[in-house]
Amino acid sequence: MSSKVNIKDIVYGHLGTLSKVDGGWSWFDFLTFCFVPVAFSTASAMIGFSLNKDVSSLLVNFGAIFTALLLSVLVLVYDQESKLDDKYQRDIELKRPVDAFYNAKKKLLDELYYNISFCILSSLVLIATCFAFSMADSFADPKATSTSVSVILSKLVFTPISVFITLNLLLTIVMIVKRLHSLLRPK
């Protein structure tokens, strides 16, 4: 795969943020961000929930809007990191006490970078999944009495994938908002 489209570092980096403060692996975070979406997507398939054109359109809009918003938040994170580094260097040059939380803030900004990048990629995958659903749905014959391949794909593939990605995306966005709040709130 071309290095220009290889996303494994972003995915591994995001998964690496699912850790405790001391750096150890957090099973609770893993369950929250992986198992809960899997459980909901499995339940959606078992109860027979199926995407339709309206829901698919809503998810595409959701993904597109959040992609744009998260790109601007990514710029904010970069700007905050630059300001933090500049202040740290100025404090050293002027022999002032440095920020005691400099390393913690740097780590938080690095984790935010991975989380935001992962959300952007997830939004793009959600859009692609909805596009694939729309393509498969366009081949469905509304007059057919038997179950078609497109209906099976919709109920057993596209719907569970969309539910998983959407729920994971929402949980990750909540985590990003919480981390941004911790970083930017007035002291």
N, C-alpha and C positions, 0 to 999 in steps of 0.2 A: 504494500500500500504506500502511496506517496506520503512523504513526511508532511506535506502541506494539508492533508486531510486526515491524518492520524490523530485520533482524539483520545487515545488510551491514557495519555498523561493527565488529561483533564478529568477523565472518569476515575482513575486511580487517585488523583489528588483530592477529588470530592469525597471518595470513599474514605480516604485518610483523615478527613475532617470529622468523621463519625467516631470520635474518640473522647476519652475523659480529659479533664484539665491536665492531669499528670502525663498524658500521652498514651495511656493504655487503651486497648480496644474496648469500646462500649457496646455490649450486646443489646442494651436497651435502645440505643440510637439505631443500631442495625435493624432491630425488630420494628421500630417506628417507621424508618424510611424504606425498608424493603418488605418485611413480612406483612405489614398492614395493607400496603397497596396490592400485594399478591392476594391477600385474603379477600379484599373487595373485588378485585378483577375476577377471581375464581367464583365468588358469589354472583357476580353479574352474569357469568356464563351459565351457572347452575339455575338461576331463576329465569333465564331466557331473555334478559335485557338485550336489546339490540340497538346499535346506532341507527339513527335516521338522518336524513339530509339536514334537518334543522339543528340537531345536536352537533353534527359534524361541522356545520357552518359556524356555530357558536364556538366550538373548540379551535377552529382555524383562527377566528378573530381573537380569541383569548391568547393563543400561541403567538400570533403576529404582534399584538399589542405588548405582551410581556417581553418579547424579544427586543423590541425597540426600547422599552423602558429599562430593561436590564442592561442593554448596551450603554445607556447613559449612566446608570449606576456603576458600571465597570469603570467608566471614565472618572467618576467621583472617587472610587477606591484608589485608582492610580494617583489622582491629585492629592488625596489624603496621605498616601504613602510618601509622595514627594515632599509634602509639607513637614511630615514627621521626620524624614531624613534631614531636611534642611535645618530644622530646629535643633536636632541632635548635634549636627556638625557645628552650628553657631554656638551652642552651649559649650562644646568642647573647646572651640577656638577662643571663646571669651572666658574660659575657665569658670563657667557657672555650673551649678549642679545639674546633671542631666536628668531627664524624666525617668523616674523609677520604674515606670510601666512601659518604657520604650520597647523592650523585647516582646512583652505580651501584646502590645498594640501591633507590632510588626507581624507577629504570628496570626493575630486576628485578621489583619488586612490580607495576608497570604491565603488564609482559609476562605475569606470572603471572595477573593479572586476565583478560587476553584469552585465555590458554590454558585456564584453568579454565572461563570462560564458553563458549568454543568446545566444550569437552568436554561440558558440560551440554547444549548444543544438539545435538551429535552423538549423545548418548545418547537424546535425545528423537526424533531422526530415525530412529535404530535401532529404537526402540520402535514408531514409526509404520510403518516398513517391515515389521516383523514382524507388525503388525496387518493391513496390506494383504495380506501373504502368507497369513495365516490366513483372511482373507475370500475370497481367490481360491481357496485350498485347499478351502474349504467348498463351492465350486461344482464341484469335480472329481468325476467319476463313477468310483468305484473299479472298476467292471465294464467300463469303456470299453476297447476294444482299440486304438483309434487315439489319437494324441497330441492332447490337448486344449489349449485356450488356457491353462487354469490351469497345466498342466505346463510349457508354454513360458514363461509369465510367471515361474514359479518358478525354472526353470533359467537363463533368460537375462536376467531383470530383478532379481527379489528376492534371489536368491542372490549374484550379483556385488555388488549394492549393499550387502548385509549384510556380506559379506566385506570390502569396501573400508572401510566405516564402522567395523567392529570393529577391523580392523588399525590404521587411522588413530587410533582412540580409544586403543588400547593403547600405541601409540608416543607419543602426546601425553601420556598419563598418566605414562609413564616420564620424559618431559621435565619434567613438573610436579614429580614426586618429586625429580628431580635438582636442579631449581631451588630447591625448598623446602629440600632438604638444604644447599645452598650458603648459603641465607639464614639458616637457623635453627641451623646447627651451632655449637657453642661455639668461641669464638676461642682 
